[in-house]
Amino acid sequence: MFLSRCQKWFAPLCGQLHQGVGRRYRTGRPNAKGFAMPLVHISLRAGKPDSYRQAIFDGIYRAMRETLDVPEGDQFMTITEHDAANFRYGNAFGIDRSHDLVYIQITVFNTRTGAQKSALFRRIAELLSDNPGVRPADIFINVLDSAKENWSIGHGAQFA
């Protein structure tokens, strides 16, 4: 159980998680959909305005909340911008991609089902198509499953 494994110096953070997130951490056990806390890395060509990048953050976060039951406030996300010389893509699988391609890599606990991931892919494509206007063909998503023992959320303590 997560809360019982916290060391004395880690207990205050566990109390914050316990109180701040809600039912997910009350017992230290996952809800029906599993623990949350995805880690998201987004890569795109440099030059987009702040509002464009923020819309990508917001759309991905909303999609994760709706499809993976991610709690409010779990926003561990980065965007890395690349100049043209450091950003490659192709038209593999018959998809006509453009220089507006957005790579999205989401690392989650290995408790997600195929159906949840499929719903996530569709919802991200819908939301980013609406705002900031990314073509669905330019949304490339990869979900990585990771066991809980591979995570440390702070203070060097292992999550499992």
Steps between C-alpha positions, in 0.01 A plus 500: 500500500643837393434702815644235734830496309573869541804581708471751786637787291263406216186487717405868457491457121291184536258693717469764227434232240254332733306819566543675166419236242195338655377144496784370285754508784283460808594138537818515297340266248412585142142558398345280232704665227835488683733765635534819303802729473590484133822663384459673163771611257395699194730580209426740216665738257610831649314819427147442627355769729450446874123471452551210255725312744266567793205367296697179441566466874134567579366260239723212604428558869125510434517180294692322777249616762210376289644167386756399766328654803803719574431713809488875485848643546696204359670703228852368455561617144778652290522642151826494309533707184737405219635692202448344158846338495418309821147382422430211264189315397374295212179399332511141626179299511352716222455804725585834339670691782615862494753720679224559760539143630472466878665202672334410830652241732304410812649277769243342732484225759450164331137479611339653189287289269513499123152651494611790722801568278287489185253746655791723600641503146161594351430769760841665462452511122153655542608761752822607328318518168249742656761706684769597399407353160748215457405273210422148630763367255758712685435346843739212579442342842699236685397361840768332710396266781720507807483302823451706817841401635655698212370831637623742764269799541732694728752480782661196338227270633382215284126516425427126523 
